[in-house]
Amino acid sequence: MKKFKMFIDIHKEEAWLNEQLEKGYELVKRSSFSGAYHFKKTTNMNQVIKLDVQNGMSKEKHDTYVDLHEECGWRRVANSRYSYIHYWIKEKDGHDELFSDVQSAGAMLQRMAQFYLLWLGVFLAVTTLLHGKVYLNPMDAYLTPGIWDKQGSTFMKAFLFETPFALMRCAPVWFGIIMTMVFTFKYKKCLKRENTFAE
């Protein structure tokens, strides 16, 4: 079974994956580019899925990272060592957290903050560079000369014809602005939680 879903908060993603597991669907693959989650039917609902963020690892570091988790009973859901988000699953045994100490949990939050900071930079770049012009006012994205001076059916025809193009011009910019705000909020939230762990 395949499901398409987009998450900004990995804690919500983790909760959703565990909900799927409780319904009898176990994650077997996550496609980074398409956003597709691949599931298989399972009767073993006594499992838990946890997510971790890693900012790129050498082969040696990655192998050590995998070995340490597997020694603790975690099984890695197939993904690349270059992935930022790593998916782990194991049988519930009362030791169902990836991080057993405050320092490790704090380090993960720091990596999450860096992850959100990266996407913040991406969306800032998209917002400022897209089309070479930023259409903040949706009316400015209607480029048909004199469209706002037309009346009646002439206006409606021009308006309906131009609207899809206007949306293509301004929607990505507004999407970039909104996502920049979301990632800024997530970044600050991670830093705040990280500071709480450090106290």
C-alpha positions in Angstrom: 0.0 0.0 0.0 1.2 3.5 -0.8 0.2 6.8 0.8 1.2 10.3 -0.1 1.6 12.8 2.8 3.7 15.8 3.7 5.0 16.6 7.1 6.9 19.6 8.5 7.0 18.3 12.1 8.8 15.0 12.4 7.0 14.3 15.7 3.7 14.5 13.9 5.1 12.3 11.2 6.2 9.8 13.8 2.8 9.8 15.5 1.1 9.2 12.1 3.3 6.3 11.3 2.6 4.7 14.6 -1.2 5.2 14.0 -0.8 3.4 10.7 1.1 0.6 12.5 -1.8 0.3 15.0 -4.1 -0.1 12.0 -2.0 -3.0 10.7 0.2 -1.2 8.2 4.0 -1.3 8.7 6.3 1.2 7.0 8.8 -0.5 4.6 10.0 2.5 2.6 9.9 6.3 2.4 10.5 7.9 -1.0 12.1 11.3 -0.4 11.4 12.7 -3.8 7.8 11.7 -4.3 6.7 11.9 -0.7 5.3 8.4 -0.8 5.1 6.1 2.2 5.1 2.4 1.3 3.4 0.1 3.8 3.0 -3.7 4.1 0.1 -5.4 5.9 1.2 -6.8 9.3 -0.5 -8.6 12.2 2.3 -7.6 14.6 1.0 -4.3 16.1 3.3 -4.7 19.1 5.9 -2.5 17.5 7.0 1.2 17.6 8.4 3.5 15.0 10.8 6.3 15.9 12.4 9.0 13.8 15.9 10.5 14.0 17.6 13.3 12.2 21.2 13.0 11.0 23.0 15.7 9.0 24.9 13.5 6.6 27.4 10.9 7.7 30.5 9.2 6.4 30.2 5.5 5.6 32.1 4.6 8.7 30.0 6.8 11.0 26.8 5.6 9.3 27.8 1.9 9.8 28.5 2.6 13.5 25.2 4.5 13.8 23.3 1.5 12.3 25.2 -1.1 14.4 24.5 0.7 17.7 20.8 0.9 17.0 20.6 -2.7 15.8 22.3 -3.9 19.0 19.4 -2.3 20.9 16.8 -4.1 18.8 16.0 -1.4 16.3 15.5 -2.3 12.7 16.2 0.3 10.1 13.5 1.1 7.5 15.2 1.2 4.1 16.6 4.7 3.3 19.9 6.2 2.2 22.7 7.1 4.6 22.4 10.6 2.9 18.9 11.0 4.2 18.2 13.6 6.9 15.4 11.6 8.5 16.0 8.0 9.5 13.2 5.6 10.3 13.6 2.9 13.0 11.2 0.1 14.1 11.3 -2.4 16.9 9.2 -4.6 19.2 7.8 -2.8 22.1 9.7 -3.9 25.2 9.5 -0.9 27.6 12.7 0.6 26.2 11.0 2.3 23.2 12.9 5.6 23.0 15.8 6.1 20.6 17.6 8.3 23.1 18.4 7.0 26.6 19.9 10.2 27.9 19.3 14.0 27.9 22.5 14.8 26.0 21.5 12.5 23.0 18.0 13.9 22.9 19.3 17.5 23.0 21.8 16.7 20.2 18.9 15.4 18.1 17.0 18.6 18.7 20.1 20.5 17.6 20.2 18.5 14.3 16.5 19.2 13.8 17.1 22.9 14.3 19.8 22.7 11.6 17.4 20.8 9.4 14.8 23.5 9.7 17.4 26.2 9.2 18.4 24.6 5.9 14.8 24.6 4.6 14.4 28.1 5.9 17.3 29.2 3.6 15.8 27.3 0.7 12.4 28.9 0.9 13.9 32.3 1.5 15.9 31.9 -1.7 12.9 30.7 -3.6 10.8 33.6 -2.3 13.2 36.2 -3.4 14.5 34.8 -6.7 11.5 33.2 -8.2 10.5 34.7 -11.6 12.9 37.6 -10.9 9.9 39.4 -9.5 7.8 38.9 -6.4 4.0 39.3 -6.8 2.9 40.0 -3.2 -0.3 41.6 -4.4 -2.3 39.0 -6.3 -3.9 41.7 -8.6 -0.4 42.6 -9.9 0.0 39.0 -11.2 -2.8 39.7 -13.8 -0.7 40.9 -16.7 -3.5 41.3 -19.3 -3.4 45.1 -20.2 -6.5 46.9 -18.9 -8.1 43.9 -17.3 -9.3 45.8 -14.3 -11.0 48.4 -16.5 -13.1 45.9 -18.3 -16.7 45.3 -17.4 -19.4 42.6 -17.6 -18.8 39.5 -19.6 -15.7 40.9 -21.2 -14.1 41.3 -17.8 -15.2 37.8 -16.7 -13.7 36.2 -19.8 -10.4 38.0 -19.4 -10.4 37.3 -15.6 -11.1 33.6 -16.0 -8.6 33.2 -18.8 -5.8 35.0 -16.8 -6.5 33.6 -13.3 -4.5 30.3 -13.8 -1.5 32.2 -15.0 -1.8 34.7 -12.2 -1.9 31.9 -9.7 1.2 30.4 -11.2 3.0 33.7 -10.8 2.0 34.5 -7.2 1.1 31.2 -5.5 4.8 29.9 -5.4 5.9 33.2 -3.8 3.2 33.1 -1.1 3.9 29.4 -0.6 7.5 30.3 -0.1 6.6 33.1 2.4 4.3 30.9 4.4 6.8 28.0 4.5 9.6 30.4 5.5 7.4 31.5 8.4 6.6 27.9 9.3 10.2 26.8 9.3 11.3 29.9 11.3 8.7 28.9 13.9 9.9 25.3 13.9 13.6 26.3 14.1 12.9 28.6 17.1 10.9 25.9 18.8 13.7 23.4 18.4 16.2 25.9 19.8 13.9 26.5 22.8 13.6 22.8 23.5 17.3 22.3 23.0 18.0 25.1 25.6 15.6 23.3 28.0 17.6 20.1 27.7 20.8 22.0 28.3 19.6 23.6 31.6 
